[in-house]
Amino acid sequence: MPAVDPPYAFLAELTHRCPLACPYCSNPLDLARAASELGTADWGRIMREAAELGAMQVHLSGGEPLARRDLETILVDAHRAGLYTNLITAAVSLSEARLDRLAGAGLDHVQISLQDADAPAADWVAGMQGAHARKLRAAAAVRARGLALTLNVVVHRHNLDRIEEVIELALDAGAGRLEIAHAQYHGWALANRAALLPRPDQVRRAMAVVAAQTARLRGRMAIDHVLPDHMAVRPKACMGGWGRRFFVVTPDGRAMPCHAAATIPDMVFPSLRDTSLREAWGRSEAFQRFRGTDWMPDPCRSCERREIDWGGCRCQALAMAGAAAATDPACALSPAHGRMAAAVAAAGNEDFRPRRF
Amino acid sequence: MLTAEARPRLAPGVRIQRDEARDAWLVQAPERLVYPDEVAMSVLALCNGERTVHAVIEDAAREYGETPDTVGDDVRALLSELEQYGVLVDAGR
């Protein structure tokens, strides 16, 4: 077996508990209960093992990572291991006192999710009255401490037409970065796809607005935004390639190549309760299965882009083409490519199902 | 854009550290990893928020035994790229 390069970064899903109910949540439909969560010492060990393996950044996420009362301790362990620490939070429960403790524990960067630029619409999607206002107060508190701030807005049919307002809001909030992320249609978002997928004309207009604003704001605020898969002709290098740069640890301690990988039914993910991260990353069947290019079917295996996109998204192949090893249907060369446009055509303004336990 | 009078410094949330596993210097930025080469590292070391772009070019030229005219375009291109990555900001802004 050839030597496996070490990962660069990982997502620590500390909990699935969250005060919000966003219908595009990237957590699985089958949410992990608090009783199954890893303990403080387990997370400390994972931080050290990850840094020893070669990871440089940890994204502390969930659910809502602030729901963990031991977040400060976990953060100290990550910081001492030399990891760059990024807190990914809904921030509705982020007090000034807690922010001081987190900053003191070595926090490098805060990413706050916003649902919309319009407060009532944002609160409707989040399923919580007053959430939007609380987030903006938390963002101001982050900036007041000189911490780096990214705002993340998941875009969909109901907010994409307010993209200019989102950009202005992020600028006013003092964000150094704005991530405009199209919903990824796995888990809750897949269940709510018909209510969330934007119309092609909405996407095209937003692409033009973002391109113009990105140029205007250069040096003041960076904007990350990519064409969504449903309108693409080539797949994206999902996670930078399966088991190539990135991994996820679930609240109950399973190591996975991406946060949606659990949707692939016949995969067994190594548990970091009883497996070392080095073993999980380097040798487990789950990380090996779609690593590199040997697993690829045609047309991928002979494609000149096979080491650019690494075959795209396995979970989307499963959801749209019926097999995790199939060509990503985002690619125009996939026999199932037409299903992406068909899903867009079939979408309408149906009600969505809020994320709940 | 960083003008000649801009005073570049590391942006909030950016730090430089050693990547032991890959035996390289690494610029850690929000959700971004940048591996600078030797020249980029020496230019970054000059970006302390006090030197202007103009002064960074002069000092970089001195360091490499060149004239500002010879290295100016390369240094400006490098600073611009680092600004685009979110690594550098203008301290005077």
Chai-1 contact restraints between the chains, C-beta under 6 A:
chainA,res_idxA,chainB,res_idxB,connection_type,confidence,min_distance_angstrom,max_distance_angstrom,comment,restraint_id
A,P6,B,A21,contact,1.0,0.0,6.0,A-B,restraint_1
A,Y8,B,L33,contact,1.0,0.0,6.0,A-B,restraint_2
A,G54,B,A21,contact,1.0,0.0,6.0,A-B,restraint_3
A,Y84,B,Q28,contact,1.0,0.0,6.0,A-B,restraint_4
A,D108,B,G13,contact,1.0,0.0,6.0,A-B,restraint_5
A,H109,B,G13,contact,1.0,0.0,6.0,A-B,restraint_6
A,H109,B,P30,contact,1.0,0.0,6.0,A-B,restraint_7
A,A148,B,P12,contact,1.0,0.0,6.0,A-B,restraint_8
A,A148,B,G13,contact,1.0,0.0,6.0,A-B,restraint_9
A,A148,B,P30,contact,1.0,0.0,6.0,A-B,restraint_10
A,T150,B,P30,contact,1.0,0.0,6.0,A-B,restraint_11
A,R177,B,P30,contact,1.0,0.0,6.0,A-B,restraint_12
A,G219,B,M1,contact,1.0,0.0,6.0,A-B,restraint_13
A,G219,B,E83,contact,1.0,0.0,6.0,A-B,restraint_14
A,A222,B,G86,contact,1.0,0.0,6.0,A-B,restraint_15
